[in-house]
């Protein structure tokens, strides 16, 4: 089902209410929602997808607003049931008439949801004039009438196909596309999707919500998340943009793999380093994409070395020079995602882990401190996402960070972990407790 209507009638609030999420940004002014948002929900045992759309209206000019309308028209074409959301306090407007006329031409079931019907000034009967049947009074803010509306939606949905006996697929790998505004994130998502999934303009900040696409590649599901560009803190002034930043950071926190996009022709900025720092803090598998690298004269190796030096706190990240515009090296991204995710979920047996650690300690014993030396008794992996190795030692305070780095290098030499961080924790344990 798709929620459609003119701007600022409560579509996003209704989307959040139906899906029981806060996916859509809600503000009391027009044009907040631009891209299509999808969320799976269920009602009375029936599972279906809800699509939130931007406002739709008649506009002949080639503007960002017109592109938002085109995104909405794509949602209308995809949907089986259309819900026209109107403002009960404002009554029928000419824009409502325009949208109703467009929906009638689709020959699809259309329901009229009269929002803000809890107000005494709302006149639900006025919306019979749209010629789309009996209006359904609701309140997205208070939750009134939502069950009645969903009953009608489920009734209007086409018959559900019988489940087919296909092999059960693993849960989707969550891949977040992060970076500064206007570095090509939405264009990359459209390339992944093979469709105009998001708005792409030269205007920085076009993307506001976190836009997701479910894509199946070589039998594996991927949930790709196009995040809004993260600006410098001094530029985060508006309440709306603050919400946008929070959703982008949440997408990074919940991702398995982060595609960190940079602009090769602009160099690495302080904001790029801040964003990369957020990715490192969350300990996510990472692939760095150096967009517009095709514009660099000669080899890109010196540029890659500079990026490595400026983002040295992400030494494990895979780095790929690409061009989204010309599709240069984009075919290398899927294998890099798969490799980074495999490292992120990798588990190593205790036997092999201890053999590598014992050899490392034998070849390079820990330095002594004030007459005492660190002793490593044994190691075990306690978690994945990312791999978390616990070393049981006599006294964790005897460890220098350089020796931890040495042990990490030996672990990577033995087991790889390309594209993924490794967490190493030292815990005190008496040698007599070893089992």
C-alpha positions as CSV (number, residue, x, y, z in Angstrom):
1,X,0.0,0.0,0.0
2,X,1.2,3.5,-0.8
3,X,0.3,6.6,1.2
4,X,-0.1,9.5,-1.2
5,X,-1.5,13.1,-1.0
6,X,-0.6,16.7,-1.2
7,X,2.2,17.9,1.1
8,X,1.9,18.3,4.9
9,X,-1.3,16.3,5.5
10,X,0.3,13.7,7.8
11,X,1.5,10.9,5.5
12,X,4.7,10.4,7.3
13,X,3.0,10.4,10.7
14,X,0.6,7.8,9.5
15,X,3.5,5.8,8.1
16,X,5.2,5.8,11.5
17,X,1.9,4.9,13.2
18,X,1.1,2.0,10.9
19,X,4.6,0.5,11.0
20,X,5.2,1.3,14.7
21,X,8.5,2.9,13.8
22,X,10.1,6.4,13.6
23,X,11.5,5.8,10.2
24,X,9.9,8.9,8.6
25,X,10.9,12.3,9.7
26,X,7.9,14.3,10.8
27,X,7.9,18.1,10.8
28,X,5.1,20.7,10.5
29,X,6.1,22.1,7.2
30,X,6.0,21.0,3.5
31,X,8.5,19.1,1.6
32,X,10.2,17.1,4.4
33,X,9.7,13.7,2.7
34,X,11.4,13.4,-0.7
35,X,12.3,9.8,-1.4
36,X,10.1,6.7,-1.0
37,X,10.3,4.9,2.3
38,X,9.4,1.2,2.6
39,X,8.5,-0.8,5.7
40,X,7.0,-4.2,6.1
41,X,4.2,-4.5,8.6
42,X,1.2,-6.9,9.3
43,X,-2.4,-6.6,10.3
44,X,-4.9,-9.4,11.1
45,X,-2.3,-12.0,10.0
46,X,-1.6,-10.4,6.6
47,X,1.9,-9.1,5.9
48,X,2.3,-6.2,3.5
49,X,4.6,-3.3,2.6
50,X,3.8,0.3,3.4
51,X,5.3,3.0,1.2
52,X,5.6,6.6,2.4
53,X,5.8,9.2,-0.4
54,X,6.5,12.9,-0.7
55,X,3.7,15.4,-1.5
56,X,2.3,15.4,-5.0
57,X,0.8,18.3,-6.9
58,X,0.7,19.8,-10.3
59,X,4.0,21.5,-11.3
60,X,5.3,21.9,-14.8
61,X,8.8,23.2,-13.8
62,X,11.9,21.0,-13.5
63,X,12.5,21.4,-9.8
64,X,13.3,19.3,-6.8
65,X,9.6,19.3,-6.0
66,X,8.9,17.9,-9.5
67,X,11.4,15.1,-8.9
68,X,9.7,14.3,-5.6
69,X,6.4,13.9,-7.5
70,X,8.1,11.5,-9.9
71,X,9.2,9.4,-6.9
72,X,5.6,9.3,-5.7
73,X,4.3,8.3,-9.1
74,X,6.8,5.3,-9.0
75,X,5.3,4.3,-5.7
76,X,1.8,4.6,-7.1
77,X,2.7,2.3,-10.0
78,X,4.3,-0.3,-7.6
79,X,1.4,-0.4,-5.1
80,X,-1.7,-2.7,-5.1
81,X,-3.7,-0.4,-2.8
82,X,-3.5,3.4,-2.6
83,X,-4.4,5.5,0.5
84,X,-5.1,9.1,-0.2
85,X,-4.3,11.0,2.9
86,X,-6.2,14.4,3.3
87,X,-6.4,17.0,6.0
88,X,-9.8,17.0,7.8
89,X,-9.3,20.4,9.2
90,X,-8.5,22.0,5.9
91,X,-11.3,20.4,3.9
92,X,-11.1,19.5,0.2
93,X,-8.5,21.6,-1.6
94,X,-7.8,22.0,-5.3
95,X,-4.5,20.0,-4.7
96,X,-6.6,17.1,-3.2
97,X,-8.8,17.2,-6.3
98,X,-5.7,17.0,-8.5
99,X,-4.3,13.9,-6.6
100,X,-7.8,12.2,-6.6
101,X,-8.0,12.7,-10.4
102,X,-4.6,11.1,-10.8
103,X,-5.5,8.1,-8.6
104,X,-8.8,7.4,-10.3
105,X,-6.9,6.9,-13.6
106,X,-4.9,4.0,-12.0
107,X,-7.9,1.7,-11.8
108,X,-6.5,0.5,-8.4
109,X,-8.4,0.4,-5.1
110,X,-8.2,3.8,-3.5
111,X,-9.1,4.6,0.2
112,X,-9.5,8.1,1.5
113,X,-8.0,8.6,5.0
114,X,-9.2,11.8,6.6
115,X,-6.4,12.8,9.0
116,X,-6.9,15.1,12.0
117,X,-10.5,13.9,12.3
118,X,-10.3,14.1,16.1
119,X,-10.6,17.9,15.7
120,X,-14.1,19.4,16.2
121,X,-13.5,21.5,13.1
122,X,-12.9,18.5,10.9
123,X,-15.7,17.8,8.3
124,X,-15.3,14.2,7.1
125,X,-18.4,14.3,4.9
126,X,-16.8,17.0,2.7
127,X,-14.5,14.4,1.2
128,X,-17.3,12.5,-0.5
129,X,-16.8,15.1,-3.2
130,X,-13.6,13.4,-4.3
131,X,-15.7,10.5,-5.7
132,X,-13.5,7.8,-4.1
133,X,-16.1,6.3,-1.8
134,X,-16.6,6.6,1.9
135,X,-13.9,8.5,3.7
136,X,-12.3,6.9,6.7
137,X,-11.7,9.3,9.7
138,X,-8.4,8.8,11.4
139,X,-5.9,10.5,13.7
140,X,-2.3,9.7,12.9
141,X,-1.2,11.6,16.0
142,X,-3.5,9.9,18.5
143,X,-3.9,6.5,16.7
144,X,-7.7,6.8,16.3
145,X,-9.3,5.0,13.4
146,X,-6.1,3.3,12.3
147,X,-7.5,-0.2,12.9
148,X,-10.5,0.5,10.7
149,X,-8.3,1.9,7.9
150,X,-6.1,-1.2,8.0
151,X,-9.1,-3.5,7.9
152,X,-10.1,-1.8,4.6
153,X,-6.5,-2.0,3.3
154,X,-6.2,-5.8,4.0
155,X,-9.6,-6.4,2.4
156,X,-8.5,-4.5,-0.7
157,X,-5.2,-6.2,-1.1
158,X,-5.0,-8.9,-3.8
159,X,-5.1,-12.6,-2.8
160,X,-1.8,-13.7,-1.3
161,X,0.2,-16.2,-3.3
162,X,0.8,-19.6,-1.7
163,X,4.2,-19.8,-0.2
164,X,6.7,-21.5,-2.4
165,X,9.1,-24.1,-1.2
166,X,12.3,-22.1,-1.8
167,X,15.4,-22.4,0.3
168,X,15.4,-20.2,3.3
169,X,17.7,-17.2,2.7
170,X,19.8,-15.7,5.4
171,X,18.7,-12.4,6.9
172,X,19.7,-9.4,4.8
173,X,23.2,-8.0,5.2
174,X,22.7,-4.4,6.2
175,X,24.9,-2.1,4.2
176,X,25.0,1.7,5.0
177,X,26.3,4.2,2.5
178,X,27.8,7.0,4.5
179,X,29.7,10.2,3.7
180,X,29.5,14.0,3.3
181,X,26.6,15.6,1.3
182,X,26.8,15.3,-2.4
183,X,29.6,12.7,-2.7
184,X,27.4,10.3,-4.8
185,X,25.7,8.1,-2.2
186,X,22.2,8.3,-3.8
187,X,23.7,7.7,-7.3
188,X,25.4,4.6,-5.9
189,X,22.2,3.3,-4.4
190,X,20.4,3.8,-7.7
191,X,23.2,1.8,-9.4
192,X,22.8,-1.0,-6.9
193,X,19.0,-1.0,-7.4
194,X,19.1,-0.7,-11.1
195,X,16.4,2.1,-10.8
196,X,15.9,5.7,-9.7
197,X,15.4,4.7,-6.1
198,X,16.4,8.0,-4.7
199,X,16.5,11.6,-5.9
200,X,19.9,12.7,-7.3
201,X,20.6,16.4,-7.8
202,X,23.6,18.6,-7.4
203,X,21.9,20.1,-4.4
204,X,23.7,19.1,-1.2
205,X,21.2,17.7,1.4
206,X,18.7,16.3,-1.1
207,X,18.4,13.0,0.9
208,X,16.8,13.5,4.3
209,X,15.4,10.1,5.4
210,X,17.5,7.0,5.5
211,X,16.3,5.3,2.2
212,X,16.6,1.6,2.1
213,X,16.4,-1.0,-0.7
214,X,16.2,-4.7,-0.4
215,X,18.4,-6.2,-3.2
216,X,19.2,-9.9,-3.9
217,X,22.6,-10.5,-5.4
218,X,23.9,-14.0,-6.1
219,X,21.2,-15.4,-3.8
220,X,22.1,-13.2,-0.8
221,X,19.8,-10.5,0.4
222,X,21.2,-7.0,1.1
223,X,19.4,-4.2,2.8
224,X,21.1,-1.1,1.4
225,X,20.7,2.1,3.4
226,X,21.4,5.5,1.7
227,X,22.0,7.9,4.5
228,X,21.8,11.7,4.5
229,X,25.1,13.5,4.1
230,X,26.7,14.3,7.5
231,X,27.8,18.0,7.7
232,X,30.1,19.7,10.1
233,X,28.5,20.2,13.6
234,X,28.4,23.9,13.2
235,X,26.1,23.5,10.2
236,X,23.6,21.3,12.0
237,X,21.4,24.2,12.9
238,X,17.9,23.3,11.9
239,X,15.8,20.9,14.0
240,X,15.0,18.9,10.8
241,X,18.7,18.4,9.9
242,X,19.5,17.3,13.5
243,X,16.9,14.6,13.1
244,X,18.4,13.7,9.7
245,X,21.9,13.3,11.2
246,X,20.5,11.1,14.1
247,X,18.9,8.8,11.6
248,X,22.1,8.6,9.6
249,X,24.2,7.8,12.7
250,X,21.6,5.1,13.7
251,X,21.9,3.5,10.2
252,X,25.7,3.3,10.8
253,X,25.1,1.8,14.2
254,X,22.8,-0.9,12.9
255,X,24.8,-1.7,9.8
256,X,26.9,-4.8,9.2
257,X,29.0,-3.1,6.5
258,X,29.6,0.6,5.9
259,X,30.5,1.9,2.5
260,X,32.4,5.1,3.3
261,X,32.3,7.4,0.2
262,X,34.9,10.1,-0.5
263,X,35.4,12.5,-3.4
264,X,38.8,11.9,-5.0
265,X,38.8,15.4,-6.6
266,X,38.3,17.2,-3.2
267,X,40.7,15.4,-1.0
268,X,40.1,14.2,2.6
269,X,38.4,16.9,4.7
270,X,38.1,17.1,8.5
271,X,34.5,16.1,8.1
272,X,35.4,12.9,6.2
273,X,37.7,12.1,9.1
274,X,34.9,12.7,11.6
275,X,32.5,10.4,9.7
276,X,35.2,7.7,9.5
277,X,35.8,8.1,13.2
278,X,32.1,7.4,13.8
279,X,32.4,4.2,11.7
280,X,35.5,3.2,13.6
281,X,33.8,3.9,17.0
282,X,31.0,1.5,16.0
283,X,33.4,-1.2,15.0
284,X,31.8,-1.9,11.6
285,X,33.1,-3.7,8.6
286,X,34.2,-1.0,6.2
287,X,34.8,-0.5,2.5
288,X,36.2,3.0,1.4
289,X,35.0,4.1,-2.0
290,X,37.0,6.8,-3.6
291,X,34.5,8.3,-6.0
292,X,35.5,10.3,-9.1
293,X,38.9,8.6,-9.2
294,X,38.7,8.4,-13.0
295,X,39.4,12.1,-13.0
296,X,42.8,11.6,-11.4
297,X,45.6,11.8,-14.0
298,X,47.8,8.7,-14.1
299,X,47.8,6.1,-11.4
300,X,45.6,6.5,-8.3
301,X,48.2,4.8,-6.0
302,X,49.6,8.0,-4.5
303,X,46.0,9.2,-3.8
304,X,45.2,5.9,-2.1
305,X,48.3,6.2,0.0
306,X,47.3,9.7,1.1
307,X,43.8,8.4,2.0
308,X,45.4,5.5,4.0
309,X,47.5,8.0,5.9
310,X,44.7,10.4,6.7
311,X,42.3,7.6,7.7
312,X,45.0,5.5,9.4
313,X,42.5,4.6,12.2
314,X,40.7,2.4,9.6
315,X,43.7,0.3,8.4
316,X,41.6,-2.8,7.9
317,X,39.1,-1.1,5.5
318,X,39.2,-2.2,1.9
319,X,39.8,0.8,-0.5
320,X,38.4,0.9,-4.0
321,X,38.8,3.8,-6.5
322,X,35.6,4.1,-8.4
323,X,33.4,6.4,-10.5
324,X,29.7,6.1,-10.0
325,X,29.0,8.3,-13.1
326,X,31.0,6.1,-15.5
327,X,30.6,2.8,-13.6
328,X,34.4,2.5,-13.4
329,X,35.4,-0.3,-11.0
330,X,31.8,-0.6,-9.6
331,X,31.9,-4.3,-10.2
332,X,34.5,-4.6,-7.4
333,X,32.2,-3.4,-4.8
334,X,30.0,-6.5,-4.4
335,X,33.0,-8.8,-3.8
336,X,34.5,-6.3,-1.3
337,X,31.1,-6.2,0.6
338,X,31.0,-10.0,0.8
339,X,34.6,-10.2,1.9
340,X,34.2,-7.6,4.6
341,X,31.0,-9.2,5.9
342,X,32.6,-12.7,6.0
343,X,35.4,-11.2,8.1
344,X,32.9,-9.4,10.3
345,X,31.1,-12.7,11.2
346,X,34.2,-14.9,11.1
347,X,34.8,-17.2,14.1
348,X,38.1,-18.9,14.8
349,X,38.5,-22.1,16.9
350,X,40.1,-21.8,20.3
351,X,42.8,-24.3,19.3
352,X,43.9,-22.4,16.2
353,X,43.7,-19.1,18.1
354,X,46.0,-20.2,20.9
355,X,48.5,-21.7,18.5
356,X,48.9,-18.3,16.7
357,X,49.0,-16.4,20.0
358,X,51.6,-18.8,21.5
359,X,53.8,-18.5,18.4
360,X,53.5,-14.7,18.5
361,X,54.5,-14.5,22.2
362,X,57.4,-16.9,21.6
363,X,58.8,-14.9,18.7
364,X,58.4,-11.6,20.4
365,X,57.9,-11.8,24.2
366,X,56.1,-8.9,25.9
367,X,58.5,-6.2,27.3
368,X,58.8,-6.1,31.1
369,X,57.6,-3.2,33.1
370,X,59.1,-2.4,36.5
371,X,60.5,-5.9,36.8
372,X,57.2,-7.6,35.8
373,X,56.3,-9.2,32.5
374,X,53.0,-9.8,30.9
375,X,52.1,-13.5,30.7
376,X,49.4,-14.6,28.2
377,X,47.8,-17.8,29.4
378,X,45.3,-18.5,26.7
379,X,42.9,-16.9,24.2
380,X,39.3,-17.4,23.0
381,X,36.9,-15.7,20.7
382,X,33.8,-14.7,22.6
383,X,31.8,-13.0,19.9
384,X,31.6,-12.0,16.2
385,X,30.3,-8.8,14.5
386,X,33.1,-7.9,14.9
387,X,35.4,-10.7,16.0
388,X,36.1,-10.2,19.7
389,X,39.2,-12.0,21.1
390,X,39.7,-12.2,24.9
391,X,43.3,-12.9,26.2
392,X,43.5,-14.2,29.7
393,X,46.7,-12.7,31.3
394,X,48.4,-12.2,34.7
395,X,47.9,-8.4,34.7
396,X,46.2,-6.4,31.9
397,X,47.9,-3.2,33.1
398,X,51.3,-4.6,32.0
399,X,50.2,-4.5,28.3
400,X,51.4,-1.6,26.1
401,X,49.2,-0.6,23.2
402,X,52.0,-1.3,20.8
403,X,52.1,-5.0,21.9
404,X,48.3,-5.3,21.4
405,X,48.8,-3.9,17.9
406,X,51.6,-6.5,17.3
407,X,49.2,-9.3,18.4
408,X,46.5,-8.0,16.1
409,X,48.9,-8.0,13.2
410,X,49.8,-11.6,13.9
411,X,46.1,-12.5,14.1
412,X,45.5,-10.8,10.7
413,X,48.4,-12.6,9.1
414,X,47.0,-15.9,10.3
415,X,43.2,-15.4,9.7
416,X,42.9,-12.4,7.4
417,X,39.8,-10.5,8.6
418,X,40.0,-8.1,5.6
419,X,37.6,-5.2,5.9
420,X,36.7,-5.9,9.5
421,X,38.0,-4.5,12.8
422,X,39.1,-6.9,15.6
423,X,38.4,-6.3,19.3
424,X,41.0,-7.5,21.7
425,X,40.3,-7.5,25.4
426,X,42.7,-8.5,28.2
427,X,41.4,-10.1,31.4
428,X,43.2,-11.0,34.5
429,X,43.4,-14.7,35.3
430,X,45.7,-16.7,37.5
431,X,47.5,-19.4,35.6
432,X,46.3,-22.1,38.0
433,X,42.7,-21.4,36.8
434,X,43.5,-22.5,33.2
435,X,41.4,-25.5,32.1
